Amino acid sequence: MNGKPFWGNGYATEAARRIVSYGFEELKLNRIWAAAFMRNPASSNVMKKVGMKQEGILKQHVVKWDHPEDLGYYGILRDDYCRNRH
């Protein structure tokens, strides 16, 4: 079974929101970051929806199935998270 039937239902966004909330509210982290393949805009969109900002792109940073892939790095600071919650 693949995950395609679940795409576009907001599950990834809801999971990411809860992870960010847990990180800042329970673990008291100062910064949370994540990375996504640049050829997969859906993953990057999830990060943007939870308030993360793109911090950079690492060109051909990893190899997947013998193909070099660019990775986009996203991050959010506690101050930005708290500011946007109210």
N, C-alpha and C positions, 0 to 999 in steps of 0.2 A: 504494500500500500504506500502511496506517496501522499504528500501533504496538499496537493493541489485543490482538493475539495474544500479545504479550510482557508485558502487564500482569499483575501479581500473581505474577511468578516470582522476585522479589527482585533483578532485574538493576539497577534504579535504586539500591537500597540498597547493593548491592555496589560499584557505581561510586562512589557518594557516600563510602563508607567508604575507598576507595582514594584518592580526591581529598583527603579530610581527612588521611589518613595521609601522603600525599606533601607536602601543605602544611606540616604540622608537622615531619615527620621529615627531609625533604629540603630544603625551602625555608626551614625554621626560622622560619615565620610565628608571630606571637603571637596572631592572631585570624583566624578564617574566618567569613564571613557568607554568607547566601543569602536569597532572597525567593521567595515563592510566592503565587499567587492564592488568596485565602481560600476561594473556592468550590470549590477542588480539594484536599480533605483528604488525598488520597493523596500529593501532593507534600510537604505539611507533615509527614505521618507519616514519610516517608523522612528528613527532617531530624532529627526527634525520635529515630529509630532510631540515627542516627550520633552522638547526644549533643548535638545543638544544642538550644538553648532559645529559645522565642519571646521576642523583645526588644521587639516592638511591632507595631502594625497601622497602616498609613497608609490612611486612608479615601479611596476613589475616587482613588487615586494615579495610575492609568494608565487609558487608554481602549483597550479591545480590541473590535473590531467594533462601534464606535459605542456601547459600553456601558461606563460607569465601573466599574472594578474595585478592590476593596480588596486591598492587598498585606500579607502577613504577613512580617516580618523575623525571621530566626533567626540565632543566632551561637553560637560555641564558642571558648573561650580555650585556649591551649596548656596552662595549668595544669590545667584541667578535663579535657582530653584525656589528659594524662599520668596524672592521678589515677585516671581510670576504666579505664585500660589494665591496671593492676596489681591 
